[in-house]
């Protein structure tokens, strides 16, 4: 089974930008204990979703929109308006070494298929508006819409970055029925880093529940039968009792002891069996997901398979620069 390659990259924001978030009433349900936006870009190797959606648009099989300039509403777009967005009037100005315009040429016969805009970097790249939330003790995913990405090139030939060509696959229902899943196209798996620190996450929280992060929100449910716990380094399955300590090296660490002036005077060995894991000190988790596309409905669904927790090892009071995984939470199907 081929895996999806997750790509983290610089996102170019235009006036119509693709950072506009969906309003999803289902998040307000009492059964949902925590929710946050988790936008990111993906490359699906099982299906070039970027090209597929462009083909669907050209053949009038899907609805496409763009966020209006007020950043609050979405307007319906046509194939021609998307082409005009990508390359207005299809004209590219030719300049000489001194910066003077010496000629004009047709930039592309069809902007939706030209490799100037859909080059090897953007050709199979999509931006996904995703919401992750905790319901019934599980971390779930909802895909509000998806956007094929293109490379932005000005009429003077200046390359600015990437943006979304259009938005589609709109969905307000987070539930996927089994009969739909059987007919869905399997896109593959992805692994994405999700920052837990509110200052570095850069993602708006919809329902933080007293300021909790993702890991703190899911932690009370780890004793459930459909939650399997694993040590990533040894692949050993763990019990709920095992995770009352850090699993990076051993259950014993050296904790610094300070004097009244704040200086370290000694290191005291402490058994972590009686100390809860400081979840606020875990910088990020890796979310493993599987993805499905239902062509008949033009909707995308995703299941979160596992949550891998990472933290920095501590040796004699010094914290390693590189974090390491210490716990993998597997959400059994």
Secondary structure, 3 states (H helix, E strand, C coil): CCCCEECCCCCCCCCCCCCCCCCCHHHHCCCEEEEEECCEEEECCCCCHHHHHHHHHHCCCCCCEEECCCCCCEEECCHHHHHHHHCHHHEEEEECCCCCEEEEEECCCCCCCCCCCCCCCCCCEEEEEEEEEEECCEEEEEEEEEEEEEEEECCCCCEEEEEEEEEECCCCCCCCCHHHHHHCEEEEEEEEEEECCHHHHCCCEEECCCCCCHHHHHHCCCCCCCEEEEECCCCEEECCCHHHCCCCCCCEEEEEEECCCCCEEEEEEEEHHHCCCCHHHCCEEEEEEEEEEECCCCEEEEEEEEEEEEEEEEECCEEEEEEEEEEEEEECC
